Amino acid sequence: MDGALESITPAEFQAGKAKGYRILDVSLSPSIRGAQYIELGKVNGPIEGIGKDEKLLLICQKGKRSYFLQSRLKHYGYTNTKVLEGVDLARREGVSLVLAVGGGSVMDCGKAIALAVPYDGDVWEGFWAKKGEVRHQPLPLGVIVTMCGTGSECNGGAVVTNEAVKIKTDRDYPQCNPRFALMDPTYTLSVPRNQMLYGGFDALSHIMETYFSGPDEENVSDDIAEALMRGVIRDLRAAAHDPSDYNARSNLMWESTMAENRIIKLNKRTDFMAHMMEHQLGAYTDCSHGAGLAVIHPVYYRRICQKGAVKFARFAVRVWGIPQEGRSQEELALAGVEALAGFIRELGLPTTLRELGVTGDTPLEEIANSVPLTGGGYGNLTHKDVLEIFRACY
């Protein structure tokens, strides 16, 4: 091989390090939708249509073919090539445990690698493009949490972005549940303040996405959710005022876990439409997940709160402490949404898509049409509805 091999890890890929790279599929046969397929055996010189200064990310579903192509391209004068590693590295080194040290994206990458290493097939098509059936035993996974919000430490859920086809998808495979999670709040204290706030709002979003769905009758899952929402609001305020507040940071860590350990989802339909909208915005714009949710939630909830007025009115009274006297159920429902919007402004979180880098050239209609429709909450949105929400967020 010619020269040192250069690669990026899945965690770096998730963090956006490969942004701007052209993705080349170096598998035995085309297997990555949206990528340019390269037949390794026919690369005997510069590749027509690919400039030698272009940023190239080489991916092979298994084996070392991407490393061989990188070597050849360097020989022919290509100056900026990277190999996406992770699965191949784990196979090559005979890894028996995946340890993810970080926040949600790192933990999700760990799950994706643990699932892929023992699997002899197209991992994206088998498990991420659509819900798959895990018939093999993933590698055991352990996590050390350094940022709160996603709750990924307590379930088999993972969010994976395929930049080639601009799809950000989430799946939950219990076989990928971490075997252990080390949760020390002091490990989160070095996280920048904005990232801490984004993670905390993500936790609040998880609770709301579960809460704002049937059943509307009084139930224990909703009771727990209301207590968790009050806690997140209290602790985010305290941590925003003093990021070194250990009590607030430790509470936020546990609240994030409680939001996604499946307890409050018992007997709930759940919604997660705001997450679906943000995921696709993130796939196209690379905006921070929590920041995108902060923009979307108030606009989305203003649109649907009258359809779920019973629950939204309860939210206003029990979570925000808004007096019930003199207000109709519909007025209370809207007041709760406006209290949420006010809290977002209080924390200094973004309130428009423009603040996230969305411009007039961003293909909002294309993004809206790519959003999965969950149908679990009060909205029953169409893609036209999603586009209208995006435009109202702009």
Summary of the structure (lengths in Angstrom):
residues: 394
radius of gyration: 22.3
end to end distance: 49.7
largest distance: 79.0
contacts: 1286
relative contact order: 0.09
helix: 48%
strand: 10%
